[in-house]
Amino acid sequence: MTAPAQERRTEPGAEALYAIEVEGLSVSFGRTHALHRVSLHVPHGSIYGLVGPSGAGKSTLMRVLATLEKPDTGTVLVDGVDLAIDPAAARDRIGYLPDSSGVYGNLTVAEYLDFYGAIYRIPLGRRRQVGEELLELVGLTVRRDDPVGTLPRGMKQKLGLARCLIHDPDILLLDEPAAGLDPDARLELRDMLRELAGFGKAVLISSHLLGDLAELCTHLGVMRDGELLTEAALDDMMDAVFPESNLRVHLLDPGDVETATRLLAEQPSCRQVEPMDASSLAAWFDGAEADLAAILGQLLRSGVRVTEFTLERPTLEDLFARVTAVEADA
């Protein structure tokens, strides 16, 4: 945390229940309603995925949180600071990476970070030290003297993330950070964000690439047509939307299918047990891991030779499809 940010840190932030708290937020551009009564809550230390199709309002919400767009109605608290009352104090707590940001191509990578450190009034010696630490964090130390304009897309995204961290903010707002990155760069970004969340920072990521968020997010908000349809801890949302998972059992001997079907049908945690083909069957399962172990043990004790015993959990794509379908029917 830079000294100027520390000086401006106010008491509410230390006691805020959420890193970001939004209530009844609406934004219109003429007759277009970009956001309609959005309420959103991002816990401290969480990685919150904001998902939805293009045009859902994700980028507009990000711009409001970054103090670049004024809402028509609603309140926004960033680490307990009301954006309408003290936007400068809120900015000290935020690192914002837009979906598309200009870079100063003739500056070297080190000069680029030094420039932004000066904007945040970090003393010269300190900002150069922080800049080197951030370059190491994002893996760009060997490119420190290269012009920014020569960097490939993935490295520019890493540099943008380093810029967001130059003043040690408590909250990161990342708008489509993985767009255009190759698979290796996406994995590196995921690992960095996990590390930052481990330091206690709250990370809000907007994306329509659901696969990038599946193994990363702790919390999820689903947006469509300017509205937040639902939000919750990801595991809680999965359990609520999909109380059952698909259990698939493959057998070595097709003659064991009848026995296996009977045994699974007798289990309270299984229902709709049906053969899939000559040597496998499937069932809906809503039990715990201990129930799975008990079922597998009973099959083996009964002489059923199991070659595969798999619980297929729904994906983030399944969750998004189910939530948006339910809301459309409501």
KACORNOR-V978480 format. One record per pair of residues at least 12 apart in sequence whose ideal C-beta (glycine too) atoms are under 8 Angstrom apart, sorted by the first residue. I is the first residue (numbers start at 0). GAP is how many residues later the second one is. If there is no record, write none. Layout:
i;gap
I;GAP
I;GAP
This chain:
i;gap
0;166
0;167
1;118
1;119
1;120
1;124
1;165
1;166
2;118
2;119
2;120
3;88
3;116
3;117
3;118
4;87
4;88
4;115
4;162
4;163
4;164
7;80
7;81
7;84
8;80
8;83
8;84
9;70
9;71
9;76
9;79
10;69
11;65
11;67
11;68
11;69
12;66
12;67
12;68
12;76
12;80
12;157
13;66
14;65
15;28
15;61
15;63
15;64
17;23
17;24
17;25
17;26
17;59
18;23
18;24
18;25
18;26
18;27
18;59
18;60
18;151
18;152
18;183
19;20
19;21
19;22
19;28
19;45
19;56
19;57
19;58
19;59
19;151
19;182
19;184
20;19
20;20
20;21
20;54
20;55
20;56
21;16
21;17
21;18
21;19
21;39
21;43
21;52
21;53
21;54
21;55
22;16
22;51
22;52
23;13
23;14
23;15
23;49
23;50
23;51
24;12
24;13
24;14
24;15
24;36
24;39
24;46
24;48
24;49
24;50
24;51
25;12
25;45
25;46
25;47
25;48
26;30
26;33
26;37
26;42
26;44
26;45
27;44
32;193
33;23
33;26
33;192
34;22
34;25
34;26
34;29
34;36
34;191
34;192
35;189
35;190
35;191
36;36
36;37
36;190
37;19
37;23
37;36
37;185
37;188
37;189
37;190
38;189
39;21
39;181
39;188
39;191
40;190
41;129
41;160
41;162
41;177
42;159
42;175
42;176
43;126
43;156
43;158
44;152
44;155
44;156
44;157
45;151
45;156
45;157
45;172
45;173
46;146
46;147
46;150
46;156
46;158
46;169
46;170
46;171
46;172
47;154
47;155
47;156
47;157
47;169
47;170
47;171
47;172
47;173
48;156
48;157
48;158
48;164
48;167
48;168
48;170
48;171
48;172
48;185
49;12
49;154
49;155
49;156
49;157
49;171
49;173
50;155
50;156
50;157
50;159
50;162
50;169
50;170
50;171
50;172
50;265
50;269
51;154
51;156
51;170
51;171
51;172
52;155
52;171
53;154
54;170
55;167
55;168
55;169
55;170
56;166
56;168
56;169
56;170
57;117
57;148
57;149
57;150
57;165
58;39
58;40
58;116
58;117
58;147
59;166
60;145
60;162
61;34
61;36
61;111
61;113
61;142
61;144
62;35
63;12
63;19
64;13
64;18
64;29
64;31
64;108
64;139
65;25
65;28
65;30
65;32
65;107
66;16
66;20
66;23
66;24
66;27
67;28
77;12
77;15
77;16
77;93
78;14
78;91
78;92
80;12
91;75
91;77
92;76
92;77
92;78
93;75
93;77
93;78
93;79
94;68
94;69
94;70
94;71
94;72
94;74
94;76
94;77
94;78
95;68
95;76
95;77
95;79
96;60
96;63
96;64
96;66
96;67
96;75
96;76
96;77
96;78
96;80
97;77
98;76
98;77
98;80
98;107
100;59
102;45
102;46
102;53
102;56
102;57
103;44
104;42
104;43
104;44
104;45
105;41
105;42
105;43
106;40
106;41
107;36
107;37
107;38
107;39
107;40
108;26
108;31
108;34
108;35
108;36
108;37
108;39
108;42
108;50
109;18
109;21
109;22
109;25
109;34
109;35
111;36
111;47
111;51
112;14
112;17
112;18
112;21
112;22
112;46
112;49
112;50
112;53
113;13
113;14
113;17
115;47
115;50
116;13
116;14
116;49
116;50
119;46
119;47
121;44
121;45
126;39
129;36
129;38
130;31
130;35
131;12
133;28
133;31
133;32
134;27
136;25
136;28
136;55
137;20
137;21
137;23
137;24
137;54
138;19
138;49
139;15
139;18
139;19
139;22
142;12
152;27
152;28
153;26
153;27
153;28
153;31
156;20
156;21
156;23
156;24
156;28
156;32
157;27
157;30
157;31
159;17
160;13
160;16
160;28
160;31
164;31
168;32
169;30
169;31
169;32
170;30
170;31
170;32
170;33
171;21
171;24
171;29
171;30
171;31
171;32
172;31
173;19
173;29
173;30
173;31
173;32
174;31
175;30
175;31
175;32
175;33
176;12
176;28
176;30
177;29
177;31
177;34
178;28
178;30
185;26
189;22
189;25
189;26
192;12
192;23
193;22
196;21
204;12
209;105
209;106
209;107
209;110
210;105
210;106
212;103
213;101
213;102
216;17
217;15
217;16
218;12
218;13
218;14
218;15
219;12
219;13
219;14
219;17
219;96
219;99
221;98
221;101
221;102
223;100
223;103
228;94
228;95
228;98
229;93
229;97
236;82
236;86
237;75
237;76
237;81
240;73
240;78
240;81
240;82
241;71
241;72
241;76
241;77
241;80
242;43
243;27
243;40
243;41
243;42
244;39
244;40
244;41
244;66
244;67
244;68
244;69
245;36
245;37
245;38
245;39
245;65
245;66
246;17
246;23
246;35
246;36
246;37
246;38
246;45
246;62
246;63
246;64
246;65
247;28
247;32
247;33
247;34
247;60
247;61
247;62
247;63
247;64
248;15
248;31
248;32
248;33
248;34
248;50
248;57
248;59
248;60
248;61
249;29
249;30
249;56
249;57
249;58
249;59
250;28
250;29
250;30
250;53
250;54
250;55
250;56
251;27
251;53
251;54
251;55
252;26
252;52
253;24
253;25
255;47
255;48
255;49
256;18
256;21
256;22
256;23
256;24
258;43
258;44
258;45
259;21
259;39
259;44
260;12
260;13
260;14
260;20
262;32
262;35
262;36
262;39
262;41
263;17
263;19
263;31
264;18
266;20
266;24
266;28
267;19
268;16
268;17
268;18
268;19
268;22
268;26
269;13
269;14
269;15
269;17
269;25
270;12
270;13
270;15
271;12
279;28
284;26
291;17
291;19
295;13
